[in-house]
Amino acid sequence: MENVTQDTNPDPVITILGCGVNGLSSGILLLEEGYKVKIWAKDLPPHTTSNIAAAVWYPYKVAPEAKVADWGERSYEIFCELASIPETGIRILPGVELFREPTPDPVWSSYVRNYRHAQPEELPAGYHDGYFFDSPVIDTGIYMGYLVNRFQQLGGEIIRREIGSLSEAFEESHLVVNCTGLGARSLLGDKEVYPIRGQIIRVSRTALKDFFVSADNYGTANYIIPRSNDCILGGTAEAGEWSLEPDAATAKKIWEVCSQLVPEVAQTQVLEHLVGLRPARKEVRLEAEVLPDAKVVIHNYGHGGAGVTISWGCAEQVLSLVKVFSPKELTLGQGKV
Ligand SMILES: Cc1cc2nc3c(=O)[nH]c(=O)nc-3n(C[C@H](O)[C@H](O)[C@H](O)COP(=O)(O)OP(=O)(O)OC[C@H]3O[C@@H](n4cnc5c(N)ncnc54)[C@H](O)[C@@H]3O)c2cc1C
């Protein structure tokens, strides 16, 4: 702590880089704790990767497993609470994940609601295992707007601004929280961050009450996520692919597999084709870094295919780290370490 710059400015600001689900969730918890917070972001909702996620609570393409299970558990609890507020766009839906092979229970099976293995007669042809569970479906088209409103109502400021270097981010702040997702690759030169391209189809609303995830069709996962106003059909998971252009042949394949899995899908109308780049990393980077000039940046990026799923758990850890490096009694000018 001795080498860390402690700002005794009576009204210091924490700058969060990034206005996706992780920047906003972190910002909300910091504001609720009494910190003054602003967000600087290159792209704002609805133009973030977070807006493209369906999103279903489901740990996918993210590591490390034990931490993800903990972050996921806290987020699952909070999403279940938020589901009672209609403006959040969250509903708890029953669903099933299907497998071609017998599959062991995931670590999170102990805490999700109504978890059970499928009986053989409940499995579609070609599938040999599956588990049912209830999961929050977070309609990001609604939820991201809810997060922005909550952040702003707490006094948070959101500014569109692309940052070229971390030092620039400290211009107006004593502490920075880095939630730049895939942007961390160029911002920090972190080559461990890479895209996992996801192409999906947004179709018209269906009467479906359950979500479906099916592992391992042509090397990827297919899913059908019914939402209040539409339904999401997915999707691809192409590591290292950067193209944001929807591919017609891929869309056709997604449509075919999803309609085969759930025939109701064939009755829907295509509303739009979407592509997003999941910000993957061998492990989520969630840690404090003390820079050579003794300034502190808290990193929270690399959430892969589960950035919504683990967002609240990660935001709580960001808050704990901020409290270590910027305790309120110090930032309010009452002392020095
Ligand atoms: C097709 C698809 C489906 C998905 N489905 C799900 C799902 O069902 N469940 C789930 O949990 N997850 C899902 N995901 C993954 C999820 O979308 C991501 O993990 C999540 O959005 C990451 O959030 P984030 O806030 O870290 O990053 P982002 O949402 O990418 O936000 C990053 C922010 O940083 C800003 N930024 C970047 N660089 C800079 C810079 N230099 N200066 C200033 N600002 C910068 C950006 O403009 C943006 O505001 C899906 C993703 C895709 C593509």
The ligand as a MOL file (V3000), in Angstrom:
LIG
                    3D

  0  0  0     0  0            999 V3000
M  V30 BEGIN CTAB
M  V30 COUNTS 53 58 0 0 0
M  V30 BEGIN ATOM
M  V30 1 C -23.7020 -13.9030 -30.3370 0
M  V30 2 C -23.3500 -13.7480 -28.8820 0
M  V30 3 C -24.1700 -14.3340 -27.9260 0
M  V30 4 C -23.8590 -14.2300 -26.5760 0
M  V30 5 N -24.6870 -14.8020 -25.6660 0
M  V30 6 C -24.4190 -14.6870 -24.3460 0
M  V30 7 C -25.2810 -15.2440 -23.3770 0
M  V30 8 O -26.3190 -15.8310 -23.7060 0
M  V30 9 N -24.9450 -15.1060 -22.0660 0
M  V30 10 C -23.8190 -14.4330 -21.6630 0
M  V30 11 O -23.5630 -14.3340 -20.4560 0
M  V30 12 N -22.9830 -13.8960 -22.5750 0
M  V30 13 C -23.2440 -14.0030 -23.9010 0
M  V30 14 N -22.3820 -13.4740 -24.8280 0
M  V30 15 C -21.1090 -12.8970 -24.3670 0
M  V30 16 C -21.2870 -11.4710 -23.8720 0
M  V30 17 O -21.9070 -10.7080 -24.8670 0
M  V30 18 C -19.9230 -10.8470 -23.5180 0
M  V30 19 O -19.1880 -11.6900 -22.6680 0
M  V30 20 C -20.1530 -9.5310 -22.7940 0
M  V30 21 O -20.9600 -8.6910 -23.5760 0
M  V30 22 C -18.8600 -8.8300 -22.4590 0
M  V30 23 O -19.2320 -7.6260 -21.8190 0
M  V30 24 P -18.1630 -6.4900 -21.5430 0
M  V30 25 O -18.8820 -5.4200 -20.8110 0
M  V30 26 O -16.9720 -7.0850 -20.9000 0
M  V30 27 O -17.7130 -6.0340 -23.0030 0
M  V30 28 P -18.4750 -5.2270 -24.1510 0
M  V30 29 O -19.9310 -5.3780 -24.1050 0
M  V30 30 O -17.7690 -5.5840 -25.4140 0
M  V30 31 O -18.1440 -3.7200 -23.8230 0
M  V30 32 C -16.8300 -3.2080 -23.9490 0
M  V30 33 C -16.8910 -1.7040 -23.8360 0
M  V30 34 O -15.5520 -1.2000 -23.8710 0
M  V30 35 C -15.4840 -0.1580 -24.8140 0
M  V30 36 N -14.1140 0.0010 -25.2800 0
M  V30 37 C -13.3190 -0.9190 -25.8690 0
M  V30 38 N -12.1180 -0.3900 -26.1390 0
M  V30 39 C -12.1500 0.9000 -25.6980 0
M  V30 40 C -11.2090 1.9750 -25.6880 0
M  V30 41 N -9.9890 1.8350 -26.1960 0
M  V30 42 N -11.6040 3.1650 -25.1610 0
M  V30 43 C -12.8420 3.3290 -24.6480 0
M  V30 44 N -13.7570 2.3460 -24.6420 0
M  V30 45 C -13.4150 1.1460 -25.1520 0
M  V30 46 C -16.4780 -0.5690 -25.8800 0
M  V30 47 O -16.8110 0.5140 -26.7170 0
M  V30 48 C -17.6300 -1.0290 -24.9850 0
M  V30 49 O -18.3570 0.0800 -24.5100 0
M  V30 50 C -22.6900 -13.5210 -26.1760 0
M  V30 51 C -21.8990 -12.9010 -27.1420 0
M  V30 52 C -22.2120 -13.0110 -28.4800 0
M  V30 53 C -21.3470 -12.3330 -29.4860 0
M  V30 END ATOM
M  V30 BEGIN BOND
M  V30 1 1 1 2
M  V30 2 1 2 3
M  V30 3 2 2 52
M  V30 4 2 3 4
M  V30 5 1 4 5
M  V30 6 1 4 50
M  V30 7 2 5 6
M  V30 8 1 6 7
M  V30 9 1 6 13
M  V30 10 2 7 8
M  V30 11 1 7 9
M  V30 12 1 9 10
M  V30 13 2 10 11
M  V30 14 1 10 12
M  V30 15 2 12 13
M  V30 16 1 13 14
M  V30 17 1 14 15
M  V30 18 1 14 50
M  V30 19 1 15 16
M  V30 20 1 16 17
M  V30 21 1 16 18
M  V30 22 1 18 19
M  V30 23 1 18 20
M  V30 24 1 20 21
M  V30 25 1 20 22
M  V30 26 1 22 23
M  V30 27 1 23 24
M  V30 28 2 24 25
M  V30 29 1 24 26
M  V30 30 1 24 27
M  V30 31 1 27 28
M  V30 32 2 28 29
M  V30 33 1 28 30
M  V30 34 1 28 31
M  V30 35 1 31 32
M  V30 36 1 32 33
M  V30 37 1 33 34
M  V30 38 1 33 48
M  V30 39 1 34 35
M  V30 40 1 35 36
M  V30 41 1 35 46
M  V30 42 1 36 37
M  V30 43 1 36 45
M  V30 44 2 37 38
M  V30 45 1 38 39
M  V30 46 1 39 40
M  V30 47 2 39 45
M  V30 48 1 40 41
M  V30 49 2 40 42
M  V30 50 1 42 43
M  V30 51 2 43 44
M  V30 52 1 44 45
M  V30 53 1 46 47
M  V30 54 1 46 48
M  V30 55 1 48 49
M  V30 56 2 50 51
M  V30 57 1 51 52
M  V30 58 1 52 53
M  V30 END BOND
M  V30 END CTAB
M  END
